[in-house]
């Protein structure tokens, strides 16, 4: 076969190219089909890399070999020599598409939104686990007693929810040094130091104090001394019911004298009260006049100040500076409990683990509740008490007919006003607006 120098119109390399580029007579004629390795009608000359329409792909479209698709199998003509001094074109790597680099083994970038989403999901799950764990931990600290037992003639359930809240003078948990420091004495057993009914209803919440010297009928009950004998019903001070039969007899006494069913019960002693106040960092209170009480050990100046646990216990117990003694003390107790509930339910307390967990531990360790009361019930009670003292409700005392009633034995007791007290009890039972009662 002739070399390229001997072909017709060949001449120099540049001249042959020029002639072909101009399409003149000197252009190279195509070989017969049977001799053309690139296929019938295809010229032997091959475009350079720059002349191709898509330099990144072999000439002639995707998947087509650079030297045609004929019987030559893509091999260059002339025994493997590249024609006209051109070097073979090697296809480069495919450019990266919108999905990212296509290099083997390359890892796609993780979406920033997915990372944020996974982080938020992890925080939510951690918070959920913490909340569930805290609930079961706190619920396990509650002390339950069966104080709401049924008995013949028990009042039917009314509307709304009625809590009987008792402040006990129990010294349980106090050492001899604590009793001396807190001026509590060392009496055995426990008596009710304060009693209140919290009514939660649709017509406003009401916190009603019950004088501990109220002259009421105490139902017949079993002797708790262990004799097994039945103690007959008798009219005595309501405080005697708690001393003789604990929470169960006190609940029955309240229910039968008011014809009002109690739905929940909560009791806290001296030790728990002090620990609760200290756990929230003290309670801010406005003291209207200086107080100096030898029996309780309280010594306060007038003005707004923060009381610690020891001072708070003395404040709710002292009465000797009051003209109306126990009645004045009940007003102080209502005022203090409202301030305590406000402090305990504040976001700064609940959202701070350094105050929340000590508060729950101190409060629940010494709190006694009925068998049906749970954490959600206690939370509802605290929020209702906070609302009452914040103006969303009423704070009253059982209407008094005679604050210095002389009993047959010559004792001084508190006698209720029958008509007015009945109107209050009926309103609580029916969940209707409670009548205003002078304090």
C-alpha positions in Angstrom: 0.0 0.0 0.0 1.3 3.5 -0.8 2.5 5.7 1.9 0.9 9.0 2.5 3.7 10.8 0.6 2.9 8.9 -2.6 -0.9 9.4 -2.5 -2.4 11.7 -5.2 -2.4 15.3 -4.1 -0.4 14.4 -1.1 2.7 16.5 -1.0 3.6 17.9 2.3 1.5 17.2 5.3 0.3 20.8 5.6 -0.6 21.0 1.9 -2.6 17.9 2.0 -4.6 19.2 4.9 -5.2 22.5 3.2 -6.4 20.8 0.1 -8.8 18.6 2.1 -10.0 21.6 4.2 -11.0 23.5 1.0 -12.8 20.6 -0.4 -10.8 20.8 -3.7 -9.9 18.1 -6.3 -6.8 17.3 -4.4 -8.9 15.9 -1.5 -8.2 12.3 -0.5 -10.7 9.9 -2.2 -12.4 7.4 0.0 -11.3 3.8 -0.2 -13.4 1.1 -1.5 -15.8 -0.2 1.2 -14.0 -3.6 1.4 -10.7 -1.9 2.1 -11.8 0.9 4.5 -11.4 -0.3 8.1 -13.6 2.6 9.4 -16.6 1.8 7.3 -18.1 2.6 4.0 -17.9 6.3 3.0 -15.9 7.4 6.1 -12.7 9.3 5.3 -9.5 8.1 6.7 -8.6 11.4 8.4 -9.8 11.7 12.0 -10.9 14.9 13.7 -8.6 16.2 16.4 -9.7 16.6 20.0 -10.6 20.2 19.5 -12.7 19.5 16.5 -15.1 17.2 18.2 -18.4 18.5 19.4 -18.0 17.1 22.9 -14.3 16.7 23.9 -15.3 14.7 27.0 -16.9 11.9 24.9 -15.6 9.7 22.1 -16.4 11.1 18.6 -19.7 10.1 17.3 -21.7 9.9 20.6 -21.8 8.0 23.8 -20.4 4.5 23.7 -19.0 4.8 20.1 -15.3 3.8 19.8 -12.9 6.5 18.6 -12.1 4.8 15.4 -15.6 3.9 14.2 -17.8 1.0 14.9 -16.9 -1.1 11.8 -15.3 -4.5 11.5 -11.9 -3.1 12.6 -13.1 -3.3 16.2 -12.1 0.3 16.9 -8.4 -0.3 16.0 -6.4 2.4 14.2 -5.7 1.9 10.5 -2.4 1.2 8.9 -1.2 -1.5 11.1 -1.6 0.4 14.4 0.1 3.7 13.2 -1.8 6.9 13.9 -2.5 8.7 10.6 -1.1 12.1 9.9 1.0 12.2 13.0 -1.9 12.6 15.4 -1.9 11.1 18.9 -4.8 9.0 20.0 -7.5 10.8 22.0 -8.1 9.4 25.5 -11.5 10.3 27.0 -11.1 12.1 30.3 -13.2 11.5 33.5 -16.8 12.2 33.4 -17.5 15.6 35.0 -19.2 15.7 38.4 -23.0 15.9 38.2 -25.4 17.6 40.5 -25.4 14.6 42.9 -21.8 15.1 43.7 -18.4 13.6 42.7 -18.5 10.3 40.8 -15.0 9.2 41.9 -15.1 5.6 43.1 -15.4 5.4 46.9 -16.4 9.0 47.4 -18.9 9.6 50.3 -21.9 11.9 49.6 -22.1 14.9 51.8 -24.7 14.6 54.6 -27.4 17.2 54.5 -27.1 19.9 57.2 -30.9 19.7 57.7 -30.6 16.0 58.4 -27.8 16.6 61.0 -29.9 19.3 62.7 -33.0 17.0 62.7 -31.1 14.1 64.2 -29.7 16.4 66.9 -33.1 17.7 67.8 -34.6 14.2 67.9 -31.8 13.1 70.2 -32.5 16.0 72.6 -36.2 15.3 72.6 -35.6 11.6 73.4 -33.1 12.5 76.2 -35.6 14.9 77.7 -38.4 12.4 77.5 -36.4 9.7 79.2 -35.4 12.2 81.9 -39.0 13.3 82.5 -40.2 9.7 82.7 -37.4 8.7 85.1 -38.0 11.8 87.3 -41.7 11.0 87.5 -41.2 7.4 88.7 -38.5 8.6 91.1 -40.7 11.2 92.6 -43.8 9.0 92.6 -41.9 6.4 94.6 -41.2 8.9 97.4 -44.9 9.5 98.1 -46.2 8.0 101.4 -49.8 6.7 101.0 -52.3 6.0 103.7 -55.8 4.6 103.5 -57.5 7.7 105.0 -60.5 7.9 102.7 -62.1 4.6 103.8 -65.9 4.2 103.2 -68.2 4.1 106.2 -72.0 4.0 106.6 -73.6 7.3 105.9 -70.6 8.8 104.1 -71.6 11.9 102.0 -71.9 11.2 98.3 -69.3 12.7 95.9 -70.0 16.3 95.0 -68.9 18.5 92.1 -65.3 19.8 91.9 -62.4 18.4 94.0 -62.0 18.9 97.8 -58.6 18.5 99.5 -58.1 18.3 103.2 -54.7 19.7 104.0 -53.2 19.1 107.4 -50.2 20.6 109.0 -49.1 18.1 111.7 -47.0 18.8 114.8 -45.3 15.4 114.3 -41.7 15.5 115.4 -40.8 12.5 113.2 -37.4 13.0 111.6 -36.3 15.6 114.1 -33.3 15.0 116.5 -33.3 16.3 120.1 -31.1 19.2 118.9 -33.6 20.0 116.1 -36.5 20.1 118.5 -34.6 22.5 120.7 -33.5 24.7 117.8 -37.0 24.8 116.3 -38.8 25.3 119.7 -41.1 22.4 119.0 -40.8 20.5 122.3 -40.7 16.7 122.4 -44.4 15.7 122.5 -45.2 12.2 121.4 -47.6 11.3 118.7 -49.1 14.0 116.5 -51.8 16.6 116.6 -53.1 18.9 113.8 -51.4 22.2 113.9 -53.4 23.6 111.0 -56.3 22.3 108.9 -57.6 23.7 105.6 -60.0 22.6 102.8 -59.0 23.5 99.3 -62.0 23.4 96.9 -61.1 23.3 93.2 -64.0 23.9 90.9 -65.4 25.7 87.9 -66.7 28.7 89.8 -63.3 29.6 91.4 -61.1 27.9 93.9 -61.5 28.4 97.7 -59.1 27.8 100.5 -60.9 27.6 103.8 -59.2 27.3 107.2 -60.7 25.2 110.0 -60.0 26.4 113.6 -58.3 23.5 115.4 -60.5 24.3 118.5 -63.7 23.9 116.5 -66.4 22.3 118.7 -67.7 19.4 116.6 -69.0 15.8 117.0 -66.4 13.2 116.6 -67.9 9.9 115.3 -67.6 6.6 117.1 -64.3 4.8 116.4 -62.0 2.1 117.5 -59.6 2.8 120.3 -56.2 3.2 118.7 -54.5 2.3 122.0 -55.0 -1.3 121.1 -57.8 -2.2 123.5 -60.1 -3.1 120.6 -62.9 -1.2 122.2 -65.2 1.2 120.4 -65.1 4.8 121.6 -68.6 6.2 121.4 -69.3 9.4 119.5 -68.8 12.6 121.5 -68.7 16.4 121.0 -65.1 17.6 121.4 -62.5 19.9 119.7 -61.8 18.8 116.2 -58.1 18.5 117.0 -58.9 15.5 119.3 -60.1 13.5 116.2 -56.6 13.7 114.6 -54.9 12.8 117.9 -57.3 9.8 118.5 -57.5 8.3 115.0 -55.1 10.1 112.7 -56.1 11.2 109.2 -58.9 8.6 108.7 -60.9 9.8 111.8 -60.2 13.4 111.0 -61.5 13.0 107.4 -64.6 11.2 108.7 -65.2 14.0 111.3 -64.9 16.8 108.7 -67.2 14.9 106.2 -70.0 14.2 108.8 -69.9 17.7 110.3 -69.9 19.5 106.9 -71.8 17.0 104.8 -69.0 17.4 102.3 -67.0 14.6 100.8 -63.2 14.8 100.8 -61.6 13.6 97.6 -57.9 13.9 98.5 -55.8 14.2 101.6 -52.3 15.7 102.2 -50.4 15.9 105.5 -47.0 17.3 106.3 -45.0 17.4 109.6 -42.5 19.9 111.0 -39.5 18.3 109.5 -41.0 18.2 106.0 -42.2 21.8 106.3 -38.7 23.1 107.2 -37.0 21.1 104.5 -39.5 22.2 101.9 -38.9 25.9 102.6 -35.2 25.5 102.6 -35.3 23.6 99.3 -36.8 26.5 97.4 -34.3 28.9 98.9 -36.6 30.5 101.4 -40.0 32.2 101.0 -40.3 36.0 100.4 -42.9 37.5 102.7 -44.1 41.0 103.7 -44.1 41.2 107.5 -46.6 43.9 108.4 -45.3 44.6 112.0 -42.4 43.5 114.1 -42.8 40.0 115.6 -40.9 38.8 118.7 -42.4 35.6 120.2 -40.6 33.7 123.0 -42.5 30.5 122.6 -41.8 30.0 118.9 -38.4 31.8 118.9 -39.5 34.2 116.2 -37.8 37.6 116.0 -38.6 39.5 112.8 -38.6 43.2 111.8 -41.3 44.7 109.7 -40.9 44.7 105.9 -40.4 42.4 103.0 -37.8 39.7 103.7 -37.0 36.1 102.9 -37.7 33.5 105.6 -35.7 30.3 105.9 -37.3 27.0 107.1 -36.8 27.7 110.8 -38.2 31.2 110.6 -41.1 30.0 108.5 -42.1 27.3 110.9 -42.1 29.8 113.8 -44.2 32.3 111.7 -47.0 29.8 110.9 -47.1 28.6 114.6 -46.9 31.8 116.6 -50.2 33.3 117.8 -49.6 35.1 121.1 -49.2 38.5 119.5 -52.5 38.1 117.8 -55.6 39.7 119.4 -57.7 36.8 118.1 -55.0 34.1 118.7 -55.8 31.0 116.6 -57.9 33.0 114.0 -55.0 35.4 113.4 -52.6 32.5 113.1 -54.8 30.9 110.4 -54.6 34.1 108.4 -50.8 34.0 108.6 -50.8 30.3 107.5 -52.9 31.1 104.5 -50.7 34.0 103.6 -47.6 31.9 103.9 -48.8 28.8 102.1 -49.8 31.1 99.1 -46.3 32.5 99.0 -44.7 29.1 99.3 -46.9 27.7 96.5 -45.9 30.7 94.3 -42.2 30.1 95.0 -42.4 26.3 94.5 -44.3 26.6 91.2 -42.1 29.4 89.7 -40.1 28.6 86.5 -36.9 29.5 88.3 -37.6 26.6 90.7 -39.1 24.0 88.4 -36.5 24.5 85.5 -33.5 24.5 87.7 -32.4 20.9 88.7 -30.4 22.3 91.6 -33.7 23.5 93.2 -36.2 21.2 91.6 -34.8 17.8 92.8 -34.1 19.0 96.4 -37.6 20.5 96.5 -39.2 17.2 95.4 -37.1 15.1 97.7 -37.7 17.3 100.8 -41.3 17.7 100.1 -42.3 14.2 99.2 -40.2 12.4 101.8 -42.4 13.6 104.6 -45.8 14.1 102.8 -48.6 11.7 103.5 -51.4 11.4 100.9 -54.4 9.2 100.3 -54.1 6.0 98.3 -55.5 7.6 95.2 -53.4 10.8 95.1 -50.5 11.0 92.7 -48.0 13.5 91.5 -50.4 15.1 89.0 -53.0 15.5 91.8 -50.4 17.2 94.0 -49.4 19.5 91.1 -53.0 20.5 90.6 -53.3 21.2 94.3 -50.2 23.5 94.3 -51.3 25.4 91.2 -54.8 25.9 92.7 -53.3 27.2 95.9 -51.0 29.5 94.0 -54.0 30.8 92.0 -56.1 31.4 95.1 -53.5 33.6 96.8 -52.8 35.3 93.5 -56.4 36.6 93.3 -57.9 33.8 91.4 -60.2 32.5 94.2 -61.0 33.1 97.8 -59.3 32.6 101.2 -61.9 32.2 104.0 -62.4 30.7 107.4 -65.3 28.6 108.5 -67.9 31.1 109.5 -67.6 31.6 113.3 -70.6 32.1 115.6 -68.7 32.2 118.9 -64.9 32.4 119.0 -64.8 31.9 122.8 -67.5 29.3 123.4 -67.4 27.7 126.8 -67.8 24.0 126.7 -69.6 22.0 129.5 -66.2 21.2 130.9 -65.2 24.9 131.0 -62.8 24.8 128.0 -62.6 27.6 125.4 -63.6 26.4 122.0 -64.8 27.8 118.6 -68.4 27.3 117.6 -69.4 27.6 114.0 -72.3 29.8 112.7 -74.7 27.1 111.6 -76.6 29.0 108.9 -73.6 30.7 107.3 -71.3 27.7 107.5 -74.0 25.5 105.9 -74.2 27.9 103.0 -70.5 27.7 102.4 -70.4 23.9 102.7 -73.4 23.6 100.3 -71.6 25.8 97.7 -68.5 23.7 97.9 -70.5 20.5 97.5 -72.5 21.8 94.5 -69.5 23.8 93.0 -71.4 27.1 93.1 -69.9 30.5 94.0 -68.9 30.4 97.7 -70.5 33.2 99.8 -68.1 35.9 101.1 -67.1 35.3 104.7 -65.6 38.1 106.9 -62.1 37.2 108.0 
